[in-house]
Every structure is written in C-alpha cells, then in structure tokens.
Amino acid sequence: MGKRLNDLRKDLDLSKKYTLAEAMGIIKKSATAKFDETVEVHVRLGIDPKQSDQSVRGTVPLPHGSGKSKKIAVIAKGEKAAEATAAGADKVGAAELIEEIAKGMMDFDVLVVTPDMMKDITRLGKTLGPRGLMPNPKSGTVTLDVKKAVKELKAGRVEFKNDAQGLIHVPVGKASFPGEKLAENAQTVLDAILKSKPSSSKGVYLQSVFVSSTMGPGVPVIAEQKL
C-alpha cells in the first residue's frame, strides 16, 4: 500500500484545497482496486466532543443514493408492520423478531422501531449497542413513519455522527458513480452537517474536509462551497 499510495499522490497537491468536482475527478482516477471502491467524506469539526451539547448527529438522504443495498429490519405491530412490509423492509415483526435478535440473529444493516415498541427492545441494548444498531430518534430509526424511513434507507439515506475526536466519516457513493453525482452527494452531506452546527460551538466549525476512496489517498477540499 505504501508504494501504491505514493504513486497515487504524485499528481496531488496537498497544499491546495480542491473543489468537490475537482476532488471527485482525482478520486475516480485513483480508484484502481479490483472492486468498486466506496467514496467517503471525512470532516474535522471545531467542537468539543466531550460536551454533550456539542455532539453532531443526523441523517440525510443522498440525491443519488449510496450505491449500497441495505437490509432493513422493522419492529412494529399491526398497521405499521404492514406499512413496513409494503415499503420493502426485509424483516418485519414484533415480539417474535425481538426474540430472534436476542438469540443472535443479526441479518440486517439497520433496525427501525416504532416508539411504542422501544420499551420492548431495551433488553437488546447490549446486543445492538456495540454494533451501532440500537434505534435512536436522532438517526430517524425510532419513528411512526416507518414507510418513509424504510424507503429513504433503501434509497440511500446515510447517518452522520461525530466520534470521540470530533471527526465525521460518511460514505457518499461508489467510485463507479459519475463525478458530478459524487460531488452532489458530498455537498448534500456537508450542507446537512453545517445545518447541524451546535449553538455552543465557537470558532471555525468545519476545520477540514477530505474525500477519499477505500484504497486511495485523501484529497483536501474547500470546506464551504456550492456546486
């Protein structure tokens, strides 16, 4: 990887900040792996991650999808269960699905739950929490509108959340996507992160923004821009 990355960096000016369109062009040229590499946006925020009132978290539907098909499980009853099934959820159930998960069934990427069922899944916290699968209202996975949630997740809704270092990493598509679609997806994510700025955050909010593919170098981009 060392020699390969160095070769890919030869035409990359790390002292320059590129537009998203320029950066995605570089990303596509450097994505030479034998698989369709995932393209991600990496953002360093000017927040104090230790302060709960400065956490940044949310979801945003990508205009051109993420390029990844997600398996969606929904815990709901009656009419809401029927809505989830009609919307294309891969697994739908109530007590029986909770029991399956408690026994180790993890054949899903996202779990959506109606508010009335939250009390019934608290015992799954130790199972779902470490895997990042515990439903949360801020991530749009605890909702009465299961139809909308399932459709948006299937279409490419992504979640963003800062880590302990104040960094956010979000997939915005595949290297096989046209460059302009990758740029639009990335801009949509940056706009959503900007709108989520905590009122208690002072100074420069978007401290740095990079884009990269799975096996490629990070390309520095202009933090605030419009396509």
Secondary structure, 3 states (H helix, E strand, C coil): CHHHHHHHHCCCCCCCCECHHHHHHHHHHHCCCCCCCEEEEEEEECCCCCCHHHCCEEEEECCCCCCCCCCEEEECCHHHHHHHHHHCCCEEECHHHHHHHHCCCCCCCEEEECHHHHHHCHHHHHHHHHHCCCCCHHHCCECCCHHHHHHHHHHCEEEEECCCCCEEEEEEEECCCCHHHHHHHHHHHHHHHHHCCCCCCCCCCEEEEEEEECCCCCEEECCCCCC
